[in-house]
Amino acid sequence: MGNPEIIALQREFSAKLAEWLPLYQGAQEKDGYFDTYYTLTGADRFKGVRDSHEFFLMGAMIEAATANYRMSGGKETGFLDIAIKCSDYLCSAISP
């Protein structure tokens, strides 16, 4: 059995994520891009990559989605689906 305090926090996190997931899904571009600053301002994607945090922020989101999937024992896939779509976009955008 697990630590009841940690289990309670995991449940709280899962409930909050379920509440926010539709917002994340709505914020993601159809092609998978996910960075609301660029989406909302219309700024050029990946312009000045060395000076921006686009890759860093998307990477952090992908890590969080992966951790959530693992925490749920593979039962919660909504956040991971967003991360996979974002990862697929990144691979197609920067790979030859």
N, C-alpha and C positions, 0 to 999 in steps of 0.2 A: 504494500500500500504506500501511497505517496504522502508527503507532508500536506496536511489539511489546509494550511495557510497558503501554500503555493498553489494547490488545486483551486482554492477559492479565487485567487488572483488570476489564474488561467481562465476560469469561467467568466470573471469580470472582463478580462481582455477580449475574450471571444464574443461576449455580448456587445461590447463597444464596437468591435470590428464589424459585426453583423449590421450594426446601425450605420456605420460609415461606408461599408462596401458599395452600396449603390452610388454614393458620391464619388468614390474612386473610379468606379466603372464609367460614370458619366464624364469624369475629367480626362479619361484616357482618350487620345486621338484614335480614330478608326484604324490607322496603320500601326498602332501599338505604342507610339511615342507617349511619354508620360513625364511632363514637367509643366506644372500649371503656370509658372512665371512666363515661360515662352508661349504657351497656349493663350494666356490671357492678354499678354502685351503685343503679340504678333511679332516679337523679335525673331530674327533668323536663327534657326536651329544650328547648333555646332559652330557658330561663328565665334571666333576667338576661344576655341575649346580650351586652350591652356589657361585662360583667365576665368573660365566659368566653372560651375559646379554641376553641370548637366549629368555627366557620367557618374560623378560621385553620388548625386542624389538618387539617380535611377538604380545605381548599385546598392545603395542602402535600402531602398524599397524592395529590391529583389532579395536581399539578405533577410529582411524582416518577413517577407512572404514565405521564404523557405523555412525560417524558424517557426512561424505560425503553423505551417503544414506539419512539420516534425512534432511540434508541441501537441497537435491535435491527433497524433497517431495516424495521419493521412486522411482524416475525416473532413477537414475543412480545406476546400480547394479553391474557393472564390478568389482570395487574395493571390494565391499561387497562379491562377489562370491569368490575372492581370500581369503578374511578373513574367510569365512565360511569353505573353504577347509582347511585352516590352523588350524582353531579351531577344526574341525573334526579330523585332524591328531593329534593335541595335546591331545585330549580326548582319542584317541585310543592308543597313545604312553605312557601315564602316568596313565591311569585308569586300574583297574583290569578287 
